[in-house]
Amino acid sequence: MTTVAIVGCTHAGTFAATSILQHHPDWTVHVFERNDSLSFLSCGIALWVGDHVSDPKRMFYSSPAALAEAGATMHMRHDVLGVDVTGKTLTAKDLETGETTDYAFDKLVVTTGSAPVIPPIDGLDAALENGAVMLCKNWGHALAIKERAKSAKTAVVIGAGYIGAELAEQFSDIGVKTTLVDALPRVLANNFDAAISDQVEQAFSDHGVTLALGQKVVAFRPASGSDGADGSGVTVVTERGEYTADVAILGAGFRPNTALFADQLATIGNGAIIVDDYMRASLTDGTVLNDVFAAGDSATVHYNPTGKDDYIPLATNAVRQGLLVGENIVAPTKRYLGTQATSAVQLYDLAMSATGLTLGGVERRGLTARSTTLVQDYRPDFMLTTTPVTATLVWDPDTRRILGAQFLSKHDISQAANVVSVAIQAGFTIDDLAGADLFFQPNFSQPVNFVGAVAIQAVAES
């Protein structure tokens, strides 16, 4: 009988457990999770704050009971204190009873996920402890933010990536006066280039959000909140100003939660465990381990636009990698096809989607690329209504290969990024995409769809 130990159970762990048990229902699968819940969709936190969630319980798509019914042995509220990768044992502490137990395993699955980045900023630890600053990652954070949003009149959101931007939007929608702070000079600077982020910044300004961009946070100080009581609020101090509010939300990104394996498994610089095409981890000397797997936010991904390993913590990556663990846990059978980090976000009435590299991402990696931007209505002007789409294509001027794309509109353009994602995965050039078969029907599209049109323009500019 084969025994599997799965350490961590959010997205990758949930799907790994399900996949392993589907392929090997007679195996013993131990799942260790320090929380009392699993499979929480943290991307819904901002939507819940803005009262766009029908039932917060539906933000979980699985449960300990569901995995137990599938055949897993669940160890919820258990903290794994140590793992001997080569010795194939681990020690876990039951957080309810305090009891510590050793477990043996034949195969190990590391799905420990990620943790919020907590920078070494003066006053931050104290502000986190007293609740003046909150994190936004798990179910406990969600409950705290939702409760605080009921009484807060002012908020500072730190980090203008997807999480911060969505929180700032929802706070402003429910009447909380909001300031959005980021050290980078643009909103969503890692996700979109200026042609799109400029429009997003205008939308924030139109809705009363104060943008404090290009400002690094250097300190947190106790302050009086809207209620006038000493210490009920917080002042966020940046290099260029001070912003006082009832509460601050820290969204400075995520890091892989892999300290248990730091000296045992090969990692990239930030600690993400390096995996091969079959989700197998390696020893620090590069030896591939046939019985140790990693997936999700604790692991690297193969980033197709660059052809290199990268760290891209997205639920979509975690799900796909977790499923592959079950496929490959006996022998390398099904290869990971890599990722384009395809994503989308809705802010106010603007829909945005992206895949692959931005031009900014190209420059940060020291690569060479060109960018083409097109603005056209999504369907013909003879229709009673239509609205513009901003489409940007990033491409390699030497190989003509597509490296990325971004879209923005008041129309739902979310699937456009999926189209280009598939094109990048397939190795399309701008010429291939310009000649692709994309339908025309006046209810939905121009005679030349905007995805094809921006590729045609890129060909003309090449």
N, C-alpha and C positions, 0 to 999 in steps of 0.2 A: 504494500500500500504506500503510495507516494504522499508525502506531507508537504504542503505549501504554506509559507508564512507571508502574508501580505501586510506590510507596515504602512499604515495610512489609508484612509478610505474616503476621499471626496469624489472626484470624477474618474480619474485613472484607476484608482483602487476599486471603485464600484464596478466599472466595466471589466477590469481584469478578473475580479472574482466571478462575475457572471459568465464571462467567456471561458474561464478555466473549468468551471463546473458544468457548462454546457458540453464541452469537449471531453471532460473526464469526471462524470458524475460520481464515480466510486472513490475519488481522491479525498483526502482530508485537507480542507482549506481553512486555515486559521486567519482571521482578519483582526488586526489590532488598530484601534482608533481611540485617541485620547478624548474626543468629544462624545456627546451622547446622541449625536445625529450624524447623518452622512448625506452626500449628494446635494448639498445646498447650492442653489444657483445664485451666487453673490451678485451677478450682473443685474439682478432684480431689485437690489437694495434701494437705489435711487428712485425706481418706479414705485416702490412701496411708500417711500417718503412722500411722493407726490400723489398718493391715493390712486394709483393706476393698477393695483394688484387686487384681484377678486378675493383671494384667500391666501395669506402668507404661507399656509401649510402646503399649498401647491407649488411653492418654490423648491420643494424637495421632490425628486422624481423616483426615489427609491427609499428604503428604510432598512434598519437592522433586521426587522422581522422578515422583510422580503428576501434578503440575502440568506438568512437562516433557513427560510422555507426552500430556497434553492439548494441548500446543502452546506452552507458555510458555517463554521464555528465562530461565533462573533464574540469579540473581546472589546466591548465598548467601554469608554472611560478607563482605558488602559494606556499607560505611558510606557513606551519601549525605552528602557534606560540604556541598553547596550546591545550590539549585534556583533557576533563573531562570524564574519562572512565565510571564511575558509573552514572554520570549525563547525559551521552550520548550527549555531545555537543563538538564542536571544533571551534577554531578560526583560520582563514586563512587570510593571507595578499597577495593581488594581487601585485606582484613585478613590474608590468608594471604601474599600476595606483596609488599604495600606499594605496588603499582602504582595510580596514579590515572588515571582515564579519564573523558572527557566523552562524554555521550550526548545525542542530540537526540530529541525526541518530538513527536507531534501532539496527544496527549491525556495528561493527568496524573491519576492517582488517588492521593490522599493517604490512606493507611491506616496511619499511623505509630503508632497505638494510644496507650497511656497508660504512665506510669511511676509507681512508688510515690512518694507524698509523703514527703519527708525534711525534717522541720522543723528549723529552726536551734536545736538543743538542745545545750547544753554537753556535750562528751564523746561526742556521737553519732558523728561522723566517725571518731574513733579506734576506737570500739567496733565499727563496721561493718567497718573495715579488718582488725581482728584476729579477727573472727568471733564476738565475744561477743554482738553484735546481728545478727540476720538479717532479710532482706526475704522477702516471700512473693508472688511474681508470676510468674516464668518457670521454665523447666525446670531451669536451673542452681540457682535458689533451692530448688526442690523436692528436688533431689538432696542439697543441703547440709542441709536441714532433716531429711530422712529419715535421713541418716547420723547427725546429731547426736542425734536422738531415740533412737537405739540405746543411747547411754551416759548421756544426761542424766537426772538424778534430780529436778531442779527446773527450772521455766521461768516466765518472765513474758511474757505476751502483751499487747501494747499496742494497743488498739483493739478495741472490743466490737461492731463491725459483723459482717457475715456471716463474713468470713474469720477475724477474731480469735475469734469465738464458736466456730466450728467447730474451730479449732486447739486452743483451750482444752479443748473437749469431748474431742477425740481424745487429747490429752496425758494428761488425767485418766483416760481409759479404759485407757491402756497403763501406768498407774502412775507417771506423772510428776507430782509435786506442782506445781500450777499456780496462778498468780495472774493474774487478768484485770483490766487497768487501762484506764480510759477517762475522759476529761475530762467526758463527759456523765453525767447522774445515773442513767441506766438502761442496761441491756444492750439492744442492738438498738434504740436510741432513735430512729434514723432510719427504721426499718422497721416498728415496731409501737408501739402505744400501751400504756399501763400495764396494761390488763386482760390483755394477753398477756405483756408483758415481765416482769411480776411473777411469773408462773408459771415463766418461763425462769430467772429469778434464783434461785428456790427450787430448781429442778432442779440448777443449778450448785452451790449450797450443799450439797445432798443428796449430791453426788458429790465433795465435798471441795475444790472450787475456791474460792479466796479472791477475793472481789470487791472491787476498789479503785475504786469509781465516784465520779464527781465530782472526780477527781484529775488535774490536768494534770501531765504529766511535765516536769520542769525540768532534769534532768541525768542523765548516765550516768557511773558510776564503776567502775574496775577493782575486782574483789573476788576472794576465794578461793571456789572452787566446792566442790561436794560432795566432791571429792578432796582438799581442803585445800591445794592448791597456789595460791600467790599469782598473781593475774591470770587464773586459769582460769575465773572467773565474772564476773558483772556485777551491780552494784547500780543499780536504777532508782529515781531520786529523784523524788518527786512533791511537790506543795505541802503534802501532809499526811502523808507517810510515806516510808519506804525499803523496797525489796523486793529481796532478793539471791537470785540463782539461777545455775544453770550457764549458761543461755542466755536471751536475750530475743528475741522475734519482734516486729518493728514492722509493724503493719497500720493505718497512719493514713490510708488512702485513696489515691486515684490522681488524677493530673493529666494532661491531654492532652499528648502528646509532639509539640509543633508548633513548636518554636523555629525550624526551618528556614523557616517561613512567616510569622513574627510580623509583619513589615513589608510583607507582600505580599497577604495574604488577610484578609478581615474575620473577626474572632473576637469571642466574648463575653469577659467579664472574666478568666476563668481560662485563656484561650488556645484553647478549643475552636473549631474552624472552623465558621462559620455556613453551613449548607446550606439550599437551598430544598426544595420538595416532590419534586424530581427528583435530589437529591444534588449539585446544582451549587453550587460555591463562588463567592464574589464577591471583587472587589478591595476594598481598604479604603475606597474611595469608594462602595461599594454596587453597582458594575457587575457583573451576573451573567456568569460565564464559562461559555460553552457547552462548553469543552474541559477544564475542571478540575473534578474531583469529589473529595469527601471522604466518609468513612464510618467507622463504628465509634467507638472510644474517642477518636479525634482530632477528632470532629465533634459538633455539637449534634444533639439530637433534638427533634421536636415532641411536647411532653408534653400529651396530650389532656385530663387533668383540669384543667389551667390554661389550655390553649390557647396556650401560649407556648413559645419555645425554651428548652431546658434542657440540662444535662450529666448524663447517666445512663449510666455505663460498664457495660453488660451485654452478654454474649455474644449474647443473643437480638437485641438492637438491632443489633449489629455484623453478624450474619448477614443479617438482613432488609435492612439498608442496602446491604451489599456486593452482594447479588443484584440490587438495583435499579440499581446502577451499569451493569451489563451491559445492562439493559433500556433505559436512557436515554442511553447513551453517544453515540449518533448524534443523537437528538432526544428532547425531553421526551415520554415516552410513558406511563409508569406512575407514578402518584403514591405517595408514602410516606404510609401511613395513620396514622403517629404511633405513640406507645407509651403504655402505662399503667405501665411498669416493673414488670411482673408477675414475682414471684419466690417462691421457697420454700426452706425449710431444715429439716433434721432434726437435733435436738439431743437425745441420749439417746432416750427413748421419746416425745418430743414432736414432732409434725409441725406445721409452720407454713407458711402461705402468705399472700401479700399482693398487692394491686394498687392502683395509684393513690395518693392522698394519705392519710396518717395525719392525725389531728387536730393532732398536733404539727407536721406539715409545713404544714398550713393556717395555723397561728399564725405559723410562721417566715416565711411569705410575706405576712403581713399580710392574709390573706383571712378570710372568715367561713364557718363551717360548723357543723353539728351532728353528733353521733356517737351511734349506738345500738348497744348491746351486748346480746347474747342468749346464754344458756347453755342448751343442751338436748342430750339424748342423740341420737346420730346415727341410731339406729334404735329401733323400739318396745321397750318394757320387757318384753314377753312373750317376746322372744328370750332365749336362754340367756345371751348376753353383749351388752353395749353399753357405750358410754363417752361422756362429755360432749364437746361441741364448744363452744368459745367463738368467737362470730362477732360482728364489729364492722363496722358500715356507717357510712361518712362521707358526708354529703350536704349540699347547699346548701339552706338553709331558704327562700330566695326562689324559686329556679327548681325546687327539689325534685330537681335532677339529682344522680346518684350521682357521688361524687368518689373513693371508695376503699373498700376492704374488707380485713379481716384475719381469719384463721382459725387456731385452734390446737386440737389434739386428739391423743390417743394413737391415734386412727383416722387413716387416710390421707385427709386433706382437701385434698390438693394441687390437685385439679382445681376446687375451689370458687373459687379465685382466678381461674382461667381463665374460668369462667362470668361472674364480675363484670367481668373485663377486657373481654370482648366487649360486655357491657352498657354499660360506660363508653364504649367506642369507638363504640357505636351511639347514644349520647346518651340512654340510659334514665334515667327518673326513678325515685324509690322506688316510685311507683305502678305503673310498668311492670314492675319486677322483682317486686313483690308479686303481680302477676297473671300472671307468666310460667308457662309449662307446664313444670313440673319433676316427674319421675315419682315414684311411690310403689311400693315393693316392700320387704317387711319385711327381707329380707336386706341391703338397702342403705340404706334411708331411712325416716324417719317419713312419715305421711300428708302432712304439710307439711314439705318439705325445709328444713333449717336456713338455706339461702340465701334461700329465699322467706320463711321465718319471720322472719328479722331485718329483711327489707324490710317485712313486714306490721307489725311492731312499730314501725318508723320511721314508717310512715304513721299509726299510732295516736298516736304522740308528736308529730306535726306540727301 
